[in-house]
């Protein structure tokens, strides 16, 4: 890449990032629709996460379409196996929400609280699973086990990621026109940044590990190797 200096270089760099986010977001929407939503959402999220990981690694913003298409095709069924538990959770949460109007105040409040907590935990585990699946060539079961253990053994990461995603979600709710433009890509980028940062702190073979001090990798039945 050509080195750029000064504020004009920084502006151009940010514009390239924004443009890349828009491209990845459009690819995510297209991939979801190609899979008729049900079968397309998880592969599209995995492929988008792979593209965004490439951007974070500084590998440039060229070839994103090829990268997305390659990961989408190669990881289609693996991604759907990873997303299956979260799809079931989503159906149960929708059912819980439908039941809320027929319950009394106390029961409705309790069920609503459970629904919000379960939804938040499921979303965070799914975000962890996407980044783990991109970084490590493991089976769907191993990815899910590692993602769950990573989330619950990294409370600081989990809390900060939840707050950050909530803030991004609130901003998108105020500016809904940005959702089809870059909203999904921004959410995946933010979640992936936190998870990847944590993985880099745990795994000495991580591409972005650097020279930071290592901690034991919390593996629960998953063989996490490069």
Backbone bond lengths (Angstrom), bond angles and torsions (degrees), N, CA, C in turn:
res aa  C-N    CA-C-N  psi(-1)  N-CA   C-N-CA  omega(-1)  CA-C   N-CA-C  phi
1 X - - - 1.464 - - 1.530 110.19 -
2 X 1.304 117.21 149.61 1.460 121.48 179.32 1.513 109.35 -78.93
3 X 1.334 115.83 129.37 1.458 119.81 -179.92 1.509 110.13 -68.11
4 X 1.324 115.39 138.11 1.457 120.05 -179.72 1.524 108.48 -126.64
5 X 1.326 117.89 138.07 1.450 122.22 -175.25 1.523 109.87 -124.62
6 X 1.318 114.20 160.05 1.449 120.04 176.79 1.506 112.70 77.52
7 X 1.333 113.96 -176.71 1.455 118.62 -175.22 1.525 111.88 -69.70
8 X 1.335 117.45 -28.80 1.468 119.06 178.35 1.526 111.00 -66.65
9 X 1.321 115.75 -37.87 1.455 119.65 177.29 1.514 111.57 -64.86
10 X 1.346 116.23 -41.13 1.465 120.08 178.74 1.522 111.15 -65.47
11 X 1.332 115.63 -40.26 1.467 119.30 178.50 1.530 110.74 -62.88
12 X 1.323 116.25 -43.99 1.459 119.84 179.65 1.525 111.13 -64.37
13 X 1.329 115.86 -38.46 1.469 119.40 178.64 1.521 110.79 -63.13
14 X 1.346 116.42 -43.45 1.466 120.19 178.82 1.520 111.08 -66.07
15 X 1.326 117.17 -37.66 1.466 119.95 177.96 1.519 111.41 -63.90
16 X 1.327 116.22 -37.00 1.467 119.33 177.55 1.524 110.91 -66.87
17 X 1.339 115.75 -38.64 1.469 119.45 177.72 1.525 110.21 -63.35
18 X 1.327 116.34 -45.82 1.466 120.33 179.35 1.520 110.58 -61.00
19 X 1.328 116.45 -44.33 1.461 120.20 179.14 1.526 111.13 -61.88
20 X 1.337 116.48 -40.27 1.463 120.46 178.82 1.524 110.95 -64.97
21 X 1.327 117.23 -40.01 1.460 120.54 177.99 1.524 111.20 -62.75
22 X 1.321 116.27 -39.55 1.469 120.01 178.60 1.526 110.25 -64.81
23 X 1.336 116.82 -43.79 1.467 120.49 179.22 1.517 110.70 -61.73
24 X 1.330 116.77 -46.92 1.471 120.52 -179.69 1.521 110.73 -63.42
25 X 1.326 117.08 -38.68 1.463 120.35 179.62 1.532 111.21 -63.62
26 X 1.330 116.27 -44.30 1.460 120.46 178.50 1.527 111.02 -64.50
27 X 1.330 116.68 -38.30 1.460 120.38 176.63 1.527 110.92 -65.04
28 X 1.317 116.38 -39.55 1.466 120.53 177.96 1.527 111.05 -61.48
29 X 1.315 116.51 -46.42 1.468 120.54 179.01 1.526 110.25 -62.29
30 X 1.335 116.30 -44.88 1.464 120.25 -179.53 1.524 111.01 -63.45
31 X 1.329 117.27 -43.70 1.456 121.03 179.94 1.517 112.18 -64.20
32 X 1.320 116.45 -37.62 1.466 120.37 177.50 1.519 110.81 -64.24
33 X 1.327 116.50 -42.96 1.465 120.84 -179.70 1.526 111.65 -69.38
34 X 1.326 117.18 -36.77 1.470 120.36 178.48 1.526 110.63 -60.39
35 X 1.316 116.43 -37.90 1.460 120.97 178.12 1.510 113.31 -87.16
36 X 1.330 116.68 17.13 1.478 122.20 179.94 1.527 111.59 55.56
37 X 1.290 116.64 37.69 1.462 126.78 176.33 1.534 111.73 67.82
38 X 1.319 117.66 -60.28 1.465 121.06 -174.92 1.523 111.28 -59.77
39 X 1.333 117.27 -46.97 1.462 121.35 -179.25 1.526 112.59 -94.49
40 X 1.321 117.23 -7.29 1.454 119.99 -175.89 1.511 115.31 -100.71
41 X 1.339 117.12 -21.19 1.466 119.84 -173.79 1.520 112.47 -64.24
42 X 1.323 117.82 -51.86 1.467 120.31 -177.52 1.522 112.61 -65.11
43 X 1.348 120.09 -46.92 1.471 118.87 176.82 1.525 112.91 -61.57
44 X 1.332 116.78 -37.27 1.468 119.64 178.42 1.529 110.72 -66.50
45 X 1.332 116.52 -39.66 1.466 120.10 177.98 1.520 111.06 -66.05
46 X 1.338 117.46 -39.33 1.461 120.71 178.44 1.525 110.98 -66.02
47 X 1.342 116.58 -44.89 1.463 120.28 179.79 1.528 111.37 -65.39
48 X 1.324 116.80 -40.03 1.465 120.03 177.53 1.527 110.66 -64.67
49 X 1.327 117.08 -40.38 1.463 120.96 178.36 1.523 110.50 -63.03
50 X 1.341 117.04 -38.37 1.467 120.26 177.45 1.531 110.79 -62.49
51 X 1.313 116.93 -42.54 1.471 120.86 178.79 1.526 111.12 -65.19
52 X 1.323 116.73 -42.37 1.462 120.49 -179.22 1.529 111.13 -69.89
53 X 1.327 117.00 -33.57 1.462 120.64 175.11 1.525 110.33 -63.75
54 X 1.317 115.93 -40.14 1.459 120.64 176.56 1.522 110.85 -60.44
55 X 1.323 117.75 -40.74 1.462 120.97 177.93 1.522 111.00 -64.31
56 X 1.348 117.07 -43.41 1.469 120.17 179.73 1.524 111.80 -64.72
57 X 1.332 116.31 -30.74 1.464 120.15 179.69 1.528 112.21 -78.68
58 X 1.345 116.92 -2.89 1.456 120.54 178.34 1.509 114.32 75.78
59 X 1.334 117.31 25.56 1.468 121.28 -178.78 1.528 112.77 -86.96
60 X 1.326 116.91 7.37 1.457 120.15 176.53 1.517 112.39 91.97
61 X 1.342 114.45 170.09 1.457 120.32 -175.84 1.529 111.85 -111.42
62 X 1.334 116.74 15.35 1.460 119.60 177.19 1.531 109.68 -93.05
63 X 1.319 115.61 150.53 1.458 119.38 177.99 1.508 114.73 76.12
64 X 1.327 117.41 18.86 1.468 119.50 -178.31 1.528 111.45 -66.45
65 X 1.319 116.38 -36.59 1.467 119.28 -179.66 1.523 110.54 -64.93
66 X 1.334 116.79 -43.90 1.469 120.36 177.89 1.516 111.19 -64.00
67 X 1.326 115.82 -42.16 1.467 120.27 179.25 1.520 110.77 -61.64
68 X 1.315 116.28 -45.53 1.466 120.79 -179.52 1.523 110.38 -62.03
69 X 1.329 117.05 -48.06 1.462 120.85 -177.78 1.522 111.41 -62.84
70 X 1.336 117.17 -40.56 1.465 120.83 -178.61 1.528 111.05 -65.55
71 X 1.332 116.83 -46.66 1.470 120.29 -179.47 1.523 110.67 -68.18
72 X 1.317 116.77 -38.47 1.466 121.30 179.78 1.526 110.53 -59.71
73 X 1.332 116.43 -47.64 1.471 119.93 -178.12 1.525 111.26 -69.89
74 X 1.340 116.14 -47.91 1.459 119.64 -174.79 1.535 112.45 -67.89
75 X 1.331 116.37 -33.91 1.462 119.12 -175.21 1.514 114.78 -106.82
76 X 1.342 116.78 19.24 1.473 120.07 -173.98 1.523 112.14 -57.61
77 X 1.323 117.51 -55.57 1.471 119.49 -176.04 1.517 111.87 -75.75
78 X 1.327 117.34 -34.46 1.471 120.11 176.12 1.524 110.10 -61.52
79 X 1.326 116.55 -44.04 1.462 120.65 179.24 1.526 111.03 -63.29
80 X 1.328 117.33 -39.93 1.465 119.78 179.45 1.523 111.91 -67.59
81 X 1.332 117.12 -34.40 1.467 119.55 175.27 1.529 110.65 -66.63
82 X 1.336 116.29 -39.01 1.465 120.03 177.24 1.526 110.23 -65.47
83 X 1.334 116.58 -39.89 1.463 120.04 -176.86 1.511 114.94 -81.17
84 X 1.352 118.11 -12.96 1.465 120.77 -175.77 1.531 113.53 -56.03
85 X 1.342 119.95 -49.65 1.472 119.02 179.78 1.531 112.81 -59.48
86 X 1.312 116.24 -34.97 1.460 119.62 -178.52 1.526 111.25 -74.86
87 X 1.326 116.51 -30.53 1.454 120.00 173.24 1.523 111.13 -64.44
88 X 1.333 116.19 -41.15 1.473 120.43 177.53 1.524 110.25 -63.76
89 X 1.342 115.40 -43.38 1.474 119.33 178.00 1.522 110.23 -61.11
90 X 1.320 117.57 -41.36 1.470 121.24 179.81 1.523 111.11 -61.35
91 X 1.336 117.03 -42.54 1.469 120.47 178.64 1.523 110.43 -62.89
92 X 1.341 116.95 -42.71 1.463 120.39 179.59 1.531 111.36 -65.23
93 X 1.331 116.75 -37.84 1.460 119.74 179.33 1.529 111.28 -67.64
94 X 1.328 116.28 -38.46 1.465 119.48 175.72 1.521 110.41 -63.17
95 X 1.341 116.40 -41.00 1.465 120.11 178.05 1.523 110.94 -63.80
96 X 1.338 116.44 -41.48 1.468 119.88 177.66 1.521 111.05 -61.02
97 X 1.322 115.95 -42.63 1.466 120.20 179.68 1.526 111.20 -63.26
98 X 1.326 117.18 -36.61 1.462 120.79 179.16 1.528 111.81 -68.67
99 X 1.329 116.08 -28.31 1.470 120.61 -178.29 1.529 111.63 -79.77
100 X 1.327 117.18 -25.08 1.467 121.65 -174.17 1.538 114.18 -51.15
101 X 1.344 119.95 -44.99 1.473 119.26 -176.32 1.532 114.88 -62.52
102 X 1.339 117.90 -21.85 1.469 119.48 -176.79 1.523 112.33 -93.73
103 X 1.311 118.12 -1.16 1.460 121.40 -179.30 1.518 110.65 -96.99
104 X 1.353 115.36 160.14 1.460 118.81 176.16 1.525 109.75 -75.54
105 X 1.314 116.83 177.66 1.461 121.59 -172.15 1.513 114.53 -59.20
106 X 1.347 117.50 -48.53 1.459 120.96 -176.23 1.527 110.45 -67.04
107 X 1.333 115.66 -47.73 1.465 119.47 -178.96 1.534 111.02 -64.18
108 X 1.321 116.50 -39.56 1.461 120.16 179.43 1.524 110.88 -64.73
109 X 1.333 116.78 -40.91 1.461 120.27 179.28 1.530 111.21 -65.20
110 X 1.338 116.20 -40.91 1.461 120.50 179.99 1.524 110.74 -65.21
111 X 1.336 116.10 -44.60 1.460 119.81 179.98 1.523 110.92 -67.29
112 X 1.323 116.78 -37.95 1.460 120.01 178.33 1.530 110.76 -63.72
113 X 1.343 116.22 -42.07 1.461 119.79 177.79 1.518 112.04 -61.80
114 X 1.340 115.81 -43.84 1.458 120.13 177.82 1.523 110.89 -62.36
115 X 1.332 116.80 -41.12 1.459 121.34 -178.87 1.524 111.11 -62.26
116 X 1.324 116.98 -44.97 1.460 120.50 -179.48 1.530 111.40 -65.29
117 X 1.339 116.86 -43.20 1.467 120.51 -179.56 1.526 110.54 -65.34
118 X 1.340 116.23 -47.13 1.465 120.06 -179.57 1.527 110.89 -62.32
119 X 1.319 116.69 -40.80 1.460 120.23 179.18 1.515 111.75 -64.14
120 X 1.337 116.99 -42.44 1.466 120.69 -179.50 1.523 110.95 -65.39
121 X 1.327 116.64 -44.48 1.473 120.26 -179.94 1.526 110.19 -63.47
122 X 1.333 116.68 -45.04 1.470 120.34 179.95 1.526 110.97 -60.94
123 X 1.330 117.00 -41.87 1.470 120.51 179.99 1.525 111.28 -64.10
124 X 1.324 117.18 -40.21 1.460 120.57 -179.78 1.527 111.45 -69.06
125 X 1.330 116.87 -41.76 1.467 119.44 178.00 1.530 110.31 -63.43
126 X 1.323 116.02 -41.19 1.472 120.04 178.66 1.526 110.59 -61.98
127 X 1.334 116.81 -42.26 1.465 120.43 177.99 1.523 110.67 -61.84
128 X 1.332 117.01 -42.02 1.465 120.55 177.26 1.523 110.52 -63.49
129 X 1.336 116.31 -43.14 1.465 120.67 -177.37 1.527 111.35 -62.29
130 X 1.315 117.46 -38.20 1.470 120.35 -179.47 1.525 111.27 -62.00
131 X 1.326 116.95 -47.49 1.460 120.19 -178.53 1.523 111.18 -68.99
132 X 1.328 116.91 -40.22 1.466 120.28 177.24 1.530 110.22 -62.03
133 X 1.331 117.13 -41.79 1.465 121.30 -179.71 1.519 111.80 -64.52
134 X 1.331 117.48 -32.92 1.460 120.98 178.46 1.531 110.67 -73.36
135 X 1.326 116.51 -40.95 1.460 120.84 -175.20 1.524 112.87 -78.01
136 X 1.334 117.61 -31.59 1.453 120.83 -172.80 1.530 110.85 -127.44
137 X 1.307 115.69 132.27 1.459 121.71 -179.00 1.528 109.09 -86.12
138 X 1.323 115.90 75.70 1.463 122.71 -178.54 1.519 110.47 -118.75
139 X 1.323 116.06 165.81 1.458 120.51 177.49 1.525 110.11 -67.87
140 X 1.323 115.44 164.36 1.465 120.18 -179.72 1.521 111.19 -59.76
141 X 1.340 116.83 -42.53 1.466 120.14 -179.81 1.515 112.19 -62.07
142 X 1.339 117.03 -43.60 1.463 120.79 179.59 1.523 110.97 -64.76
143 X 1.321 116.70 -40.05 1.469 121.13 178.53 1.522 110.53 -61.97
144 X 1.337 116.80 -45.27 1.461 120.50 -179.21 1.523 111.39 -64.61
145 X 1.326 117.53 -41.83 1.470 120.20 179.40 1.522 110.52 -64.13
146 X 1.313 116.43 -46.13 1.457 119.76 -179.32 1.525 111.56 -64.04
147 X 1.339 116.63 -41.76 1.466 120.36 -179.35 1.521 111.20 -62.47
148 X 1.335 116.90 -42.15 1.467 120.35 179.94 1.522 111.11 -65.38
149 X 1.340 116.55 -44.51 1.463 120.14 179.41 1.524 110.28 -65.15
150 X 1.322 117.11 -41.81 1.463 120.95 179.43 1.519 111.06 -59.33
151 X 1.333 116.79 -43.33 1.461 120.54 -178.75 1.526 111.57 -63.46
152 X 1.336 116.33 -48.01 1.463 119.70 -172.87 1.528 113.15 -81.22
153 X 1.327 117.95 -14.70 1.466 120.19 175.64 1.523 111.88 -99.89
154 X 1.324 116.47 2.60 1.474 121.34 178.39 1.526 108.93 -126.83
155 X 1.341 117.79 67.95 1.469 119.90 -174.60 1.521 113.82 -61.32
156 X 1.327 117.29 -36.60 1.458 119.06 -179.80 1.523 110.49 -64.77
157 X 1.333 116.49 -46.14 1.460 119.94 177.39 1.523 110.71 -58.90
158 X 1.333 115.76 -44.00 1.462 120.36 -176.55 1.521 111.81 -63.03
159 X 1.326 116.50 -44.59 1.468 120.51 -177.58 1.522 110.74 -67.52
160 X 1.342 116.33 -47.34 1.462 120.11 -178.55 1.528 110.51 -64.16
161 X 1.328 116.50 -40.32 1.459 119.80 179.15 1.526 110.89 -64.93
162 X 1.340 116.63 -42.30 1.461 120.42 179.35 1.527 111.04 -62.27
163 X 1.330 116.73 -45.05 1.467 120.70 179.52 1.525 110.59 -64.02
164 X 1.334 116.52 -42.59 1.461 120.47 -179.04 1.529 111.29 -65.10
165 X 1.327 116.60 -44.91 1.460 119.66 178.33 1.521 111.38 -65.21
166 X 1.349 116.54 -35.59 1.459 119.87 176.26 1.518 111.37 -63.76
167 X 1.342 116.39 -40.92 1.468 120.01 178.94 1.526 111.15 -65.77
168 X 1.348 116.19 -41.89 1.469 119.64 178.08 1.527 109.80 -64.79
169 X 1.348 116.29 -42.60 1.463 120.04 178.50 1.513 112.22 -61.30
170 X 1.345 117.28 -40.31 1.461 121.02 178.27 1.528 110.90 -64.62
171 X 1.334 116.07 -40.97 1.470 119.56 178.31 1.527 111.21 -63.90
172 X 1.337 116.00 -40.09 1.458 119.50 178.75 1.526 111.57 -68.53
173 X 1.342 116.50 -31.85 1.463 119.67 177.21 1.526 110.88 -66.17
174 X 1.328 116.31 -33.27 1.462 120.30 177.57 1.526 111.86 -77.24
175 X 1.342 116.35 -25.55 1.464 121.43 -179.68 1.528 108.73 -126.79
176 X 1.325 117.52 67.03 1.473 120.46 -173.95 1.522 114.24 -62.04
177 X 1.310 117.13 -20.25 1.466 118.74 179.45 1.526 111.92 -66.80
178 X 1.348 117.41 -17.39 1.459 120.70 179.27 1.525 112.89 -81.61
179 X 1.338 117.43 -17.71 1.463 120.63 -175.98 1.528 112.01 -60.05
180 X 1.345 119.58 -52.82 1.471 118.30 179.07 1.523 113.37 -70.22
181 X 1.327 116.96 -15.85 1.453 120.58 -178.78 1.524 112.24 -85.80
182 X 1.334 116.94 -47.85 1.464 119.73 -177.26 1.515 113.31 -152.24
183 X 1.324 119.08 1.86 1.455 121.61 -171.39 1.515 114.72 -59.71
184 X 1.336 117.53 -47.54 1.463 120.11 -177.78 1.523 111.06 -66.51
185 X 1.318 116.52 -40.74 1.459 120.75 -179.87 1.528 111.15 -64.32
186 X 1.323 117.45 -38.36 1.461 120.67 179.27 1.532 110.09 -64.84
187 X 1.331 117.53 -44.08 1.459 120.86 178.38 1.527 111.16 -61.00
188 X 1.330 116.77 -45.03 1.464 120.65 179.00 1.525 111.16 -66.14
189 X 1.326 116.91 -37.62 1.465 120.45 179.43 1.527 110.82 -64.33
190 X 1.328 116.76 -46.24 1.472 120.84 -178.71 1.522 110.42 -64.07
191 X 1.332 117.03 -48.04 1.459 120.25 -179.85 1.526 110.90 -61.99
192 X 1.321 116.53 -44.61 1.457 120.47 -179.68 1.519 112.46 -63.88
193 X 1.316 117.27 -33.88 1.469 120.32 179.69 1.525 110.45 -62.43
194 X 1.336 117.24 -46.79 1.464 120.17 -179.45 1.519 111.61 -65.48
195 X 1.322 117.01 -45.33 1.464 120.33 -178.01 1.527 110.48 -65.78
196 X 1.322 117.37 -43.79 1.457 121.09 -179.21 1.520 111.44 -65.39
197 X 1.327 116.54 -37.44 1.463 120.80 176.93 1.524 110.31 -61.73
198 X 1.327 116.42 -41.17 1.464 120.61 178.49 1.526 111.04 -67.93
199 X 1.317 117.16 -41.32 1.462 120.43 178.39 1.523 110.81 -62.40
200 X 1.324 116.52 -38.28 1.463 120.39 179.08 1.524 111.46 -64.38
201 X 1.336 116.55 -30.51 1.458 120.60 178.99 1.528 111.94 -77.11
202 X 1.327 116.31 -22.71 1.465 120.68 -175.57 1.521 113.58 -97.99
203 X 1.317 116.88 -32.58 1.455 121.16 -171.12 1.526 111.23 -111.01
204 X 1.340 118.27 114.74 1.467 120.11 -178.98 1.523 113.29 -67.27
205 X 1.337 117.63 -16.85 1.459 120.84 179.49 1.528 112.88 -94.52
206 X 1.325 116.38 3.00 1.458 120.23 179.12 1.529 109.48 -65.14
207 X 1.338 118.58 138.75 1.471 120.52 -178.07 1.517 114.21 -57.13
208 X 1.325 117.57 -26.22 1.467 120.52 -178.18 1.522 111.65 -110.48
209 X 1.340 116.45 23.37 1.462 120.03 -175.51 1.528 111.90 -64.94
210 X 1.327 118.17 -39.93 1.459 120.55 -179.74 1.517 110.81 66.58
211 X 1.323 115.09 -144.07 1.465 120.85 -177.87 1.516 112.13 -110.64
212 X 1.330 117.21 15.63 1.460 118.73 -176.31 1.515 110.61 -71.00
213 X 1.306 115.59 156.83 1.460 121.80 -177.99 1.525 110.23 -67.06
214 X 1.332 117.48 141.24 1.451 121.86 -177.24 1.510 112.50 -92.27
215 X 1.314 115.14 153.65 1.447 122.93 172.92 1.519 107.42 -123.94
216 X 1.353 117.72 158.15 1.464 119.14 177.85 1.520 110.80 -60.46
217 X 1.327 116.64 138.58 1.453 121.34 179.15 1.522 109.03 -81.03
218 X 1.352 119.06 123.70 1.466 121.37 -176.30 1.523 111.20 -79.56
219 X 1.324 117.01 85.70 1.452 121.02 -178.90 1.523 109.54 -98.07
220 X 1.336 115.49 130.28 1.461 120.71 177.24 1.524 107.58 -120.42
221 X 1.316 115.87 82.92 1.446 120.39 178.18 1.515 113.52 78.38
222 X 1.339 117.45 7.24 1.463 120.17 -178.99 1.519 108.46 -111.03
223 X 1.295 117.20 134.68 1.451 122.35 175.81 1.504 108.21 -93.94
224 X 1.340 116.32 99.15 1.461 121.18 -175.99 1.509 108.75 -95.99
225 X 1.304 117.11 104.85 1.462 121.86 -177.93 1.519 108.74 -135.42
226 X 1.282 115.71 162.02 1.465 121.88 174.66 1.512 108.93 -99.27
